[in-house]
């Protein structure tokens, strides 16, 4: 996006292709903000995402995570971010009752199912001092937010209908983050740690809460864990979920705020 320093806008979007996906950053402020300031902060966020890709990629043979998975380096020798993420993986594995388990993969520990959400959540820190009132970072459908579009207003995020992904199933009010896991874009890519298969229980699952990394792990857990994981999420403070079945019907935890628009 080309701009000059004096330009001011109320909504601004920025796209980044990294980590094998698309990350979109959107800034909102009904009182306006400087495009030049937005571009400066977005550049810092871009550098963060590129560093995450270089660190955690399982496709780049020389990434620290790839070398750790091959046993070429010890955990003490890799960047601190890897140790942070693996500790978060242990925490979410316990929280989800083992339904999210990066150690269950047959080719070694793979935390990338959590890294996307974690990196987007961490990227918000670049925008905590401005320039806009509200920020959405959308990492391929996993969304971290800061503030809102106007004072006191929460963001409203659409949830795709897994039967017809170009249509909305519902609209959720989000104060924090929301992650969605489903088969309609990537096929059967989720690993069920209990069965050792790609078997799933729902067509899609969405989880909202204060932290996108944890919401991301829970969305995966609901997909593979079904009702068992759903009951466990109901008892988890600050996180709420919605599961959509193959027939289009939905089930949600008691605090999930979503208006269905699906017929």
Secondary structure as UniProt FT lines:
FT   TURN            5..6
FT   STRAND          8..18
FT   TURN            19..20
FT   STRAND          21..34
FT   HELIX           35..56
FT   TURN            61..62
FT   HELIX           64..69
FT   TURN            70..71
FT   HELIX           75..77
FT   HELIX           80..95
FT   TURN            96..98
FT   HELIX           102..104
FT   TURN            106..107
FT   HELIX           112..123
FT   HELIX           124..127
FT   TURN            128..129
FT   STRAND          134..139
FT   TURN            140..141
FT   STRAND          142..146
FT   TURN            151..152
FT   STRAND          155..161
FT   TURN            162..163
FT   STRAND          164..174
FT   STRAND          177..182
FT   TURN            184..186
FT   TURN            193..196
FT   STRAND          204..209
FT   HELIX           212..234
FT   TURN            237..238
FT   STRAND          240..244
FT   TURN            246..247
FT   STRAND          250..252
FT   TURN            254..255
FT   STRAND          258..260
//
